[in-house]
Amino acid sequence: MLTNTPDNLSFAILEWANQKHKYVAYYSSNHPLYNKLPSWDCDEVFAFGAEKIISLANNNLDELDAFVSNNNQACFGYLGYDLKNEIEVLKSENPDVINAPEMFFFVPRIILEKSGDNVKVLKGEFDVSQFSDVKYQPTKIDKIEFVPSLSKSEYLKKIKQVKQHIQLGDIYEANFCQQLTATKKQLDVVSLFYQQSLKSPTPFSAFLQLNNHVVLSASPERYLQKTGNKLLSQPIKGTIKRGLNSLEDNQLKKQLSESLKDRTENIMIVDLVRNDLSKHAERLSVKVEELCAIYTFPQVHQMISTITAQAKTNVSSVQLIRDSFPMGSMTGAPKISAMKIMEELENFKRGTYSGAIGYFKQNGDFDFNVAIRTIVYNADNGRLSYGVGGAITAMSRPEDEYDECLVKAKSLFDLFE
């Protein structure tokens, strides 16, 4: 099994930043644990303090595009799933317990990059020597009961309705999600993130403190990365639990690799991503570098494919995101029909969940994860939210889909035991 010990220096810096600043971002690849897996393009990056905030009620993507294209400044934050309504003629009318902005980015005063024990100051002034003798001590996390938005019988009924839409030809595949919620008025979010990093270390880990909204992500999935003109997307479709020993673990990996249902799910989304990237790609540059590969994480094995493309030079970074967002792995196919039907069948507003967390560099390059395995917390009302879902196809068995949701939610339940 994979194990991880969160770095003392990293969490000493994070705790200090979280006490001193209202706006903090910290992204970790959990190297060397994942040094051979898809991960952030740096080991660890910190950003704190806000020179400028980009969070608007309307025309979020137009304003973000103008900023990223014209200001040559790095910014950190997230894109909420419900930005879909700015991209297509869609709506989000389900209840929202978190009330987070549709999108939030900030331009930090200080940016640090860390590799091992080496901390490099990329922007601002920062004295890392002040942490040389600091010992980070996480506080104990109290048990918190999370309540699902659907009972098991309600969930099974919803899956049958999704399959009816598939049988009618409305969609081929859809990612149906439910929400787990809890209330906790006082919460040490850095200690919670420490425990999350201890128990669920992932290659696209992210911590965001955005005034009174907090996002703690243990995501294993990359949405989209831009490096120069190269685009890279790595959708996940296909999940199975870990075994109790190495023999069972290998058998489960083989089972996932040979699963016709999971391979079908994955290949459908690969085709969707290929189509999304081709909108602004150089001719014949879209390639599937790896198809249905199996990768191992602390609680699960997952099936990941890798798609690359060369973007045309006259397309802005935000335009590349606009025309591929939300990511296919969290919508289904055809994308617009799947999003419409999921809005009708789901009973919560996804918000930050199943959006994307990441950053833009000064030169317009970017890297974003898929906001899954992610806790979102509103410190004002004490509400916590955790979304979980899975791809539904004609071959899906409702009971199996329910069990898969429990496997994906295990990392949350483990945090509060």
N, C-alpha and C positions, 0 to 999 in steps of 0.2 A: 504494500500500500504506500501511496505517496504521503510524506509527512513534511511539515514546514514549521520553522521557528521564526516568527516575525522579528525583524532586525530592531535591536534596542535603539540605535541611533535614529533610524527612520521614524520610530514612534515617539521618541523624545522630541524630535523636530516637529512632528505632526501635532503633538499635544500642545507644545509651545505656540505654534502657529494658530491653532484652533482657539486658544485662550486670548491671543493678542489681536486676531483679525476676524472680521465678519465673513470674509470671503476667502476660502481655502480650497485648493485642489491638490490631490495627491494620486498619482497613477503608478501602479507597480506591476511589473511582469513576473514577479516572484522567481527571478533568476536566483540560483542556477536550476531550480526545480523544473522550469519549463524552457531551458535554453535550446531545446530542439523542437519546440512546438511553436505554432503561430502565437505571437505576443506583441505587446507594444514595441515600438521601434527604439525604445530606450529602457534601461533597467528600471529606474525610478525617476520621477519628475515631481517636484513640488512647485506650487504657485500660490502666493498669498498677497493680501492687500489688493485694493481695487483702485486703479487709476480711472477706469471707465467701466460702466455696466451697460450691457446690451440685452435688454429684456423689455419687450413691447407687447402691446395687446393685439395689434393688427399689423399685417404686412411684415411679419417677423423675418421671413427669408429675404425679402427685398432689402430691408435695413441691414441684415447680416451680410448680404452680398456686397452692398455698398461699403460697409466697414472693412471687410476682409480684403476687398479689391483695392481700396484706396489708402489704407492707413499703415500697412507694413508693420503691424504689431501682433504679437502672439496673444491669443485669447483662449480661455478654458471654460468648459461648461457642458451643456447638454441640449439635445433636440428632442422635444417631446413627441410621442407618437401622433398626437392630434394635430400636428402641423400638416397632416394629410389633408385637412380641410382647406388649407391655403393652396395646396397643389392640385387637388381634384374637387369636384362638386360633391362634397361629402359633409357629414355633420357628426357631432359628438354630443349626445343629449343624456347620457347615462350619469348616475350620481358620482360625485367627486368628493372623497373624504379628505384629500390632501390639499387641493387648491393650489397646486404649484403652477408657476408660469408655463406657458406652452414651450418656451425656450428661454434659456438663461446662459449668458456668457459674460465673463469679466476679463478685463485687461489687468494682469497682476503688476504690482510694484516690484515684487521679487520673484525670480524664477531660479530654481536649483535643479541640477541634474546629478543623480547619485549612481555610482557603480561600485559595488562592494562598499568599502569604507571611504571611498573618495567622493567628495562633494565638490561640484563645480558651480560657481555662481555665474549664471548666464545673464542675469539682469538685476540691478539694484545692489545694495550692500548687505552683506550677511556674514557674521562671524561664527563659523561652525565650531570653533574651539570652545565656545561657551557650553557645549554639550558633552565635552570629553569625559566628565565625571558624573553625568546625569544618568540615573537608572530609571527607565520607564517602568511604572507599576500600574498595570490595568486594574480597575476596580471590578468587583464581582457583579455580574449581570443577573438581575433578578429574573425569576421565571415569569414569562409573559404568555398568556393564552391567546393564540390567533384563531379567529373565527372565519371559516370559509364563506364566501358569498353564495355558494350553492351547496345544498346537501348532496349526498351521493346520488340519491334518486333523481334529484333535479338535474345534476350533471349528466347522468346517463340519458335522461330525456333530451337534453340539449344536443348531445352527440348524435342521437338518432335523427334529430332535426337537421343537423349539418349534413348527415349522410343522405337525407331525403333531397336536399339541394344538389348534392353530387349526382344522385340518381336521375334528377330532372335535367341535368346538364347546366345548371346555373354556375357551378364551379367544379374544378377538378380536385382541389385541395384547399383546406383552410386551417389557419392556426386559431383554435378556439381557446380562450383564456378565462380564468376565474381569479378572484382576488381573496387574499387572506388579510384580515385587518385586526388591529389591537389598539389599545390606548395605554400610554405611559407618559405621565406629565413630566417627570424628570428622568433623563436618560443620558448617560455618559457615552456619547456617540463614538469617541475615539477608542474607548475600551471595547465597545461593541464591534467596531471595525477590526480591532486587534484580534478578538475572538473569531471573527469571520475569516481573517487572514490565516489564523492558526488552524482552523478546522476545514476551511474551503479555500485554500490558496489557488488562484486561477491566473492565467496569463494576461487577462484584461481587467485586473482589479482596479477599482476607482473609489475614491472618497471625495465627496463634494460637500462643503459647508457654504451655503449661499444664504447668508443672513439667517433666517429661521427655518429654511428648508435644508434637509440633509439627505444625501444620496449615498448609500453604501452598496457598492456593486462587486459581486464575485462572478463576473461574467467570463465564460470561456470562449466567447465568440467575437470575431471581428466583423463589423459591418462593412467599412470601406476605408482604405488608406490611399493617399495620393503622395507619391514621391517623384518629384519632377513631373513628367507626363505619364508615369506608370500608375495604373490603378490596380488595386488588389482587394478582392472580396473573398471571404471564407465562411460561407453559410454552414450552419449546423442543422442537420435533420437526421434523427435516429439516435435514440438513447436507450441504454440498458444499465442496470445496477451493477455494482462491483461484487465480486465473489468473496466468500469467506476465507478462501485460501487460493494459492496460485493456480492450482488445477481448475477449480471452479471459475476463477477469474478468466483464465484463458478460454475455457469453454463458452463463457458468456460473450467474450470478444468475438469468437468465431460465430456464435449465434447471431450477433448483431451484423457482422460482416456479410453473412449469407441471407439475411432477412430480406425477402422480396418486397415486403411492405416498406421497410425503412429505406431501401435503395430507391424504390419508386418515389417516395417522399422527397428524398435528397435530389434525385435527378430532375424532378419537376421544378424545384427551386433553383437548381443550377441553370436550367433553361431560362427561367425568369430573370435571373441575374445577368446572364449573357445578353438577353434582350435589353435590360436596363442600361448596361454598360455600352452596348453598341450604339446608343443614341448619340453619343459624342466621342466615339472611338475612331481611330484611324482604320481605314478599310483592312479587313482580314487580321486585325490585331487582337481580337477577343479570343482567348485561349483557356481551355480547362487544363490547368497544370496538374491537378490531382483530383481524382473522382472517388468519392465514398471511402476515404481513408479513415481508419479507426484510431482515435486518440484517447488516452486514459487520463482521468481526473480523479480527485479524491473520492467522490461518491459514485461516479458514473463513468461508463465508456460512452464516447460520442462519435458519430459519423460526420466527418468534415470534408468538404470539397473546396478547392482553390481555383478561382477564376481571375485572370489578369487581362488587362487591355492597355493600349496606348491612347491617351486622351488627345484630342485635337488641341492645338496650342491656343486657339481663340476662345476657349470655354472657361468661364470662371470656376473657382473651386466650389462655391455655393451652388452654382448651376448644376454641377456634376452630382451634388448631393440631392438637389431638388428633383432631378429626374430619375433617381433610384430609391427615393425615400417614400414611405417606410420600407425597410429591407424585406425582401421576399420571404425570408424564413419566418417572419412574424405576421405575415398577411395571408398568403396563399396564392392560388392562381385560378382564373385570371385575377390580378391584384385588386382592381377597383371593385369588381363584383364580390370578392371575398371580404373586403373591408366593409362594404355596405351590409352584407349579411351578418358579419360578426357584430357590427354595431346594433343590429336588431336582436341578436341572440344573447350577447353578453349583458351583464347587469352592472357594470362599473366603467368609469372613464379610465382608460389606460394611463394617460398622463405621461410621466417620465418612463414608466415601465414599457418596454418594447420599443422605446425610442433609441437614442444613441448618446453615449457619453464620450467626450474626447476633447481634442484641441486643434486649433489652427496655428501653424507656425508663421513667422514673419513673412516668409516668401509664398504663403498660400498653400503649402503642403499641409496635409491633415491626417489624422488617424482617429477613428471612432469605433467603439465597441457596440455590441447589441446589449441594451439594458435589460438583461435577464438575470436571474438569481440576484435580484436587487431589492434592497429595503429602502423605502422612501419614508421620511419622517418629517412631520410638521411640528416644530417645537412650540408653536403658538397654541395649537389645540391638542397636542399630545397624541395625534393619530399616526399610526404606522400602517404601511401598506406593502404587500408583497404579492406580485402577480406570478401566476404559473399557468402554463398552457402546453399545447402540443398540436402537431399536425394531424389533421383528420383526412383520410382518403376513403375510397370505396372499400378498401380492405380492413379498415379500422374496426376493432371490436371495442364497444363502449367500456366494458370492464377493464380491458387492457389499458385503454387510454386513461382511465381513472387511476389505475395503479402507477402508470408512468408519471402522472402529476404528483403522486405521493413520493415517488423516488426523487423528483426534482425539488420538492418542498422539504426533503429530509435535512438539507443543509440549514434551512431556517429553524426547524424544530430542534436540531442539535445545539443551536446557539443558546437556546433558552431553557435547556434541561437543567 
